[in-house]
Amino acid sequence: MMVSLVGIIILSFSDVFWFSIVGLFIIPVGIITSYNLTYIFITEMVVEHKRQTYKIIVASIFSVGALTNVLWFLMIPNYEIVMLVFFGLPMLINMIIFIVFFKDTPISLITKNTP
C-alpha cells in the first residue's frame, strides 16, 4: 500500500510528463501486491467454513471498486483530486488502521508444520 501511495503522490504533484509516467507505473505495483496479499491473508487466517464467503466478498469489492473508479474519473474532470481523495486518502486510512490495530501474525500460523 505504501508503494501505491507514493505513486499517487508522485502522479498528483508532478509537473513533468515523464515523472507522471513513473507515478502511473508505481501505483499498480502497490495495488496489485496489496490485493494479492489481502486475498492470501484472508484465505489463511479465516476458519475453513467461512473462507469461500470471504473470498467472494473480496473479489466483489475489487470488481465494484474498479467500476466506481472509472465513474469518479468521468464525474470529476480533475484527476489530481480523484487520485488524492478517492485513492490516496483511503489507502492512508487503511495503513493507519493496520499499524494501530493489527499485530504481527503468530509464527505458528505461517509455518508449514504447526503444532
Secondary structure, DSSP 8 states (H G I E B T S, - for coil): -HHHHHHHHHHHH--SHHHHHHHHHHHHHHHHHHHHHHHHHHHHHS-GGGHHHHHHHHHHHHHHHHHHHHHHHHH---HHHHIIIIIIHHHHHHHHHHHHH-----HHHHSSS--
